[in-house]
Amino acid sequence: MSYSQEISRECKGVFLFMVDQSRSMNKEFGPDLSGKMVSRAVVVANALNGTLEELVNRCMRDEGVRDYFDVGIIGYGRTNRPEFCWRGGLAGRRLVPISEVASNAETEEVEIETEVRGQVLIERITLSRWIDPVGVDSTPMNAALRLAHATLETWVRDNPHSFPPVVINITDGMANDVNTDAELLATARKLTELKTSDGNVLLINCHIAGGTDAPVVFPSSPTELPRAPYAKLLFDMSSELSNRHRAIICEVFDRDLDRTPVIKGMAFNADAVALLKLLDIGTRQAIGLSAPIEPSVAPDLGSEPIISDSFDIEHPAMQIEFSEQE
């Protein structure tokens, strides 16, 4: 397992997000600070928009945004087939250089409530948006994985020595375009068999459905998961993460690195904070790989970079309380 290739404009990386847009995403996720219920679709869209904004900021230099990454977002559930779901000037595009992501941001001013020393305050902020919250039809996840494979197969051919593609799949339900779990697992494994000279595609899965089962984030073994078939399937579909991912996760979640030899890229029954941590860790490892991409957070101190926890998991668009699971 390598995953050590430095990311630069000459040897860029790629992030491909897959987003469940089925009708069940309209279900309530939790209350915001004012007590207003927020849907799963809104939470996911806000989290992804915040993550994209952070990716843009991390690629910003004095002369502008450098093209360290290509980025794509596949939505599945708006219709009976998956499609790339950029809005605005990027509509109809597939993988997009991060500089074009930056130049096509749609901004809006919103009022948010923040709690300071027990008092709720109103603040106006500017948010960047690239996708909308959607919850319409069924869950063609298998077709979405096939679209991801076709897209990244071309990218890998054009970038054979780059850091491997990272795919992050966010869903609240089971695929309804397969007859068996084995069929979905086979499609996922075909995707993760794609590889550059630096390693295989990393597939990270996040299940955000409610229920009484306790959340499980970045498990090491299926025994950590509840006895739910979908949980075990997600575990099997997910990639074993790299040693650098593992080091970050053990630091963030206060785990013993020596006693955690394996970590899978998944979250089961995740709340919003877990979702944001998953998105952050899924993207941060590649961003912090080398001095050329982020010298301020990845200085060369020995053989391993130091990666700061620069992504605020209390992103303004995500200030929601999640003390209770649905």
C-alpha positions as a printed Julia matrix, in Angstrom:
326×3 Matrix{Float64}:
   0.0    0.0     0.0
   1.7    3.21   -1.15
  -0.53   6.32   -1.37
   2.5    8.58   -1.1
   2.59  10.37   -4.45
   2.99  14.11   -4.08
   0.16  16.13   -5.59
   1.06  18.99   -7.86
  -0.25  20.66  -11.01
   1.82  18.19  -13.02
   0.61  15.18  -10.99
  -2.87  16.13   -9.79
  -5.45  14.2    -7.77
  -9.18  13.66   -8.15
 -12.17  13.58   -5.81
 -15.44  12.05   -6.96
 -18.46  12.45   -4.7
 -21.53  10.23   -5.07
 -24.72  11.6    -3.53
 -27.97   9.75   -2.87
 -30.82  11.93   -4.21
 -33.68   9.49   -3.67
 -36.99  10.6    -2.15
 -36.02   9.3     1.29
 -33.46  12.1     1.49
 -36.4   14.44    2.16
 -36.83  12.85    5.59
 -35.95  14.94    8.61
 -32.38  14.69    9.83
 -32.37  16.87   12.93
 -33.12  20.35   14.33
 -31.04  23.46   13.84
 -30.36  25.83   16.72
 -33.8   27.44   16.33
 -35.52  24.05   16.5
 -36.39  23.96   12.8
 -36.09  20.47   11.34
 -33.63  20.04    8.49
 -33.81  17.31    5.84
 -31.1   14.8     5.04
 -30.78  16.32    1.56
 -30.11  19.78    2.98
 -27.51  18.48    5.43
 -25.64  16.57    2.72
 -25.75  19.46    0.22
 -24.48  21.89    2.85
 -21.7   19.51    3.87
 -20.57  19.0     0.27
 -20.72  22.7    -0.57
 -18.64  23.43    2.53
 -16.14  20.73    1.59
 -15.8   22.09   -1.95
 -15.24  25.58   -0.57
 -12.51  24.21    1.69
 -10.87  22.4    -1.23
 -10.84  25.66   -3.2
  -9.33  27.54   -0.26
  -6.58  24.96    0.17
  -5.61  25.3    -3.49
  -5.53  29.1    -3.37
  -2.22  30.83   -3.98
  -1.24  34.44   -4.64
  -1.84  34.05   -8.37
  -5.18  32.29   -7.91
  -6.47  28.74   -7.55
  -3.97  26.14   -8.71
  -5.27  23.01  -10.44
  -4.15  20.41   -7.95
  -7.4   18.45   -8.34
 -10.23  17.46  -10.61
 -13.6   17.2    -8.87
 -16.91  15.58   -9.8
 -20.3   14.99   -8.14
 -22.57  12.15   -9.23
 -26.15  12.35   -8.05
 -28.33   9.25   -8.11
 -32.04   9.38   -7.46
 -33.1   12.57   -9.22
 -34.12  10.29  -12.1
 -33.9    6.54  -12.59
 -30.29   6.87  -13.72
 -27.27   8.61  -12.18
 -25.9   11.84  -13.58
 -23.34  14.48  -12.74
 -25.24  17.11  -10.79
 -23.29  20.36  -10.94
 -25.5   23.44  -10.97
 -25.08  26.79  -12.72
 -22.2   27.23  -15.14
 -20.89  23.7   -14.53
 -24.17  21.97  -15.37
 -23.57  19.07  -17.75
 -19.86  18.81  -16.9
 -18.23  15.7   -15.41
 -14.81  16.06  -13.78
 -13.89  19.72  -13.43
 -10.52  21.32  -12.56
 -10.64  22.92   -9.11
  -9.93  26.37  -10.63
 -13.17  26.1   -12.64
 -14.99  24.9    -9.55
 -13.83  28.09   -7.85
 -14.8   30.39  -10.73
 -18.27  28.87  -11.01
 -19.31  29.16   -7.38
 -22.74  30.67   -6.85
 -22.72  32.79   -3.72
 -25.55  33.86   -1.49
 -25.87  35.75    1.75
 -27.72  33.94    4.49
 -28.54  34.54    8.12
 -27.34  31.9    10.51
 -27.78  31.43   14.22
 -24.67  30.9    16.32
 -24.52  30.19   20.0
 -21.97  32.23   21.97
 -21.74  31.76   25.72
 -25.27  30.46   25.86
 -26.76  33.25   23.72
 -28.11  32.69   20.19
 -26.84  35.39   17.84
 -27.83  36.17   14.23
 -24.97  36.55   11.74
 -24.99  37.22    7.99
 -22.43  35.24    6.0
 -21.69  34.51    2.35
 -21.85  30.86    1.29
 -20.63  29.29   -1.93
 -22.84  26.69   -3.59
 -22.34  24.19   -6.38
 -25.12  21.65   -5.75
 -28.69  21.79   -4.47
 -30.46  19.55   -1.96
 -32.47  16.96   -3.92
 -34.74  14.07   -2.96
 -36.86  12.79   -5.81
 -36.87   9.18   -7.01
 -35.29   5.77   -6.31
 -31.71   4.71   -5.42
 -29.76   3.5    -8.49
 -26.5    3.16   -6.57
 -25.18   0.31   -8.68
 -25.49   2.4   -11.82
 -23.79   5.3   -10.01
 -20.84   3.06   -9.16
 -20.62   2.0   -12.8
 -20.65   5.65  -13.89
 -17.88   6.36  -11.38
 -15.87   3.47  -12.81
 -16.27   4.65  -16.41
 -15.3    8.21  -15.43
 -12.24   7.27  -13.39
 -11.07   4.63  -15.86
 -10.42   7.45  -18.31
  -8.88   9.68  -15.64
  -6.48   6.93  -14.48
  -5.41   6.29  -18.06
  -4.58   9.99  -18.44
  -2.93  10.27  -14.99
  -1.23   6.9   -14.47
   1.21   8.0   -11.77
  -1.03  10.29   -9.68
  -2.28   9.79   -6.16
  -5.2    7.34   -6.56
  -8.74   8.69   -7.04
 -10.83   9.13   -3.89
 -14.56   8.31   -4.16
 -16.9    9.31   -1.31
 -20.42   7.82   -1.46
 -23.14   9.3     0.79
 -26.42   7.41    1.03
 -29.35   6.84    3.37
 -30.66   3.65    1.81
 -30.12   0.45   -0.07
 -29.57   0.26   -3.83
 -32.75  -0.74   -5.66
 -31.15  -1.48   -9.02
 -29.61  -4.82   -7.99
 -31.1   -8.21   -7.2
 -28.49  -9.25   -4.64
 -25.91  -7.68   -2.32
 -23.25  -9.63   -4.2
 -24.04  -7.7    -7.37
 -23.51  -4.33   -5.68
 -20.35  -5.56   -3.98
 -18.95  -6.8    -7.3
 -19.52  -3.38   -8.88
 -17.84  -1.64   -5.95
 -14.85  -3.97   -6.15
 -14.52  -3.39   -9.86
 -14.3    0.32   -9.1
 -11.62  -0.14   -6.41
  -9.6   -2.39   -8.7
  -8.83   0.69  -10.8
  -5.39   1.93   -9.84
  -2.54   4.24  -10.58
   1.08   3.31   -9.92
   0.56   4.73   -6.41
  -2.37   2.54   -5.35
  -5.98   1.53   -5.92
  -9.04   3.77   -5.96
 -10.21   4.56   -2.42
 -13.97   4.1    -1.88
 -15.37   5.67    1.29
 -19.04   5.03    2.16
 -21.22   7.01    4.53
 -24.67   5.82    5.63
 -26.68   8.66    7.16
 -30.03   6.97    7.93
 -31.5    7.31   11.41
 -32.52   4.59   13.78
 -31.61   3.34   17.23
 -28.23   1.83   16.35
 -25.25   3.82   17.6
 -23.1    5.52   14.96
 -19.9    3.75   13.9
 -17.2    5.77   12.15
 -14.1    4.27   10.48
 -14.48   0.73   11.86
 -11.63  -1.77   11.93
 -13.81  -4.88   11.97
 -17.39  -5.8    10.98
 -17.9   -6.88   14.6
 -18.04  -3.18   15.52
 -21.2   -2.79   13.43
 -24.78  -3.65   14.4
 -26.42  -6.77   13.0
 -27.76  -4.97    9.97
 -27.12  -6.46    6.51
 -26.58  -3.06    4.98
 -23.9   -2.18    7.56
 -21.91  -5.31    6.74
 -22.32  -4.66    3.0
 -21.02  -1.11    3.36
 -18.04  -2.42    5.3
 -17.23  -4.94    2.6
 -17.63  -2.33   -0.14
 -15.33   0.19    1.55
 -11.59   0.46    1.03
  -8.97  -0.23    3.64
  -7.45   3.19    4.19
  -3.8    4.09    3.85
  -1.39   4.31    6.76
  -1.5    8.1     6.62
  -5.28   8.08    6.74
  -5.04   5.67    9.65
  -2.68   7.98   11.54
  -5.03  10.94   11.07
  -8.09   8.97   12.16
  -6.39   7.61   15.27
  -5.36  11.14   16.22
  -8.8   12.66   15.6
 -10.69   9.88   17.36
  -8.08   9.26   20.09
  -7.35   5.68   19.09
  -4.21   3.66   19.74
  -2.38   3.58   16.42
  -0.4    0.45   17.3
  -3.6   -1.42   18.17
  -5.44  -0.27   15.05
  -3.72  -2.05   12.15
  -6.7   -1.73    9.79
  -9.33   0.98    9.25
 -12.11   0.84    6.69
 -13.34   3.99    4.97
 -16.95   4.0     6.12
 -19.4    5.5     8.57
 -22.63   3.8     9.6
 -25.63   5.75   10.9
 -23.52   8.9    10.93
 -24.74  12.2    12.29
 -23.77  15.51   10.71
 -20.54  15.9    12.68
 -19.44  12.4    11.68
 -20.33  13.18    8.05
 -18.17  16.29    8.08
 -15.27  14.48    9.74
 -15.54  11.77    7.1
 -15.49  14.33    4.28
 -12.6   16.18    5.9
 -10.45  13.12    6.54
 -11.31  11.69    3.12
  -9.96  14.81    1.44
  -7.36  16.03    3.9
  -4.95  13.11    3.61
  -4.28  13.74   -0.06
  -4.13  17.5     0.39
  -1.5   17.26    3.11
   0.79  14.89    1.31
   3.51  17.25    0.24
   5.0   20.67    0.67
   4.2   21.79   -2.91
   0.47  21.67   -2.27
   0.15  23.04    1.24
   3.46  24.03    2.78
   1.75  25.8     5.65
   0.12  22.61    6.94
   2.52  19.96    5.72
   6.07  20.95    6.59
   8.79  18.43    5.93
   9.7   17.21    9.41
  11.31  13.86    8.81
   9.61  11.33    6.57
   5.99  12.04    7.57
   4.05  15.29    7.06
   2.22  17.02    9.86
  -1.34  17.7     8.79
  -3.37  20.29   10.64
  -7.03  19.89   11.47
  -7.89  22.94    9.38
 -11.43  22.04    8.38
 -13.96  23.44   10.84
 -16.55  20.75   11.5
 -18.86  23.48   12.7
 -19.13  24.98    9.23
 -21.64  27.88    9.35
 -24.06  26.06    7.07
 -23.95  23.0     9.32
 -24.65  24.39   12.77
 -27.22  21.8    13.75
 -27.68  19.9    16.95
 -27.65  16.12   16.6
 -27.94  14.81   20.11
 -30.74  12.5    19.03
 -30.85  10.05   16.14
 -33.98   9.79   14.04
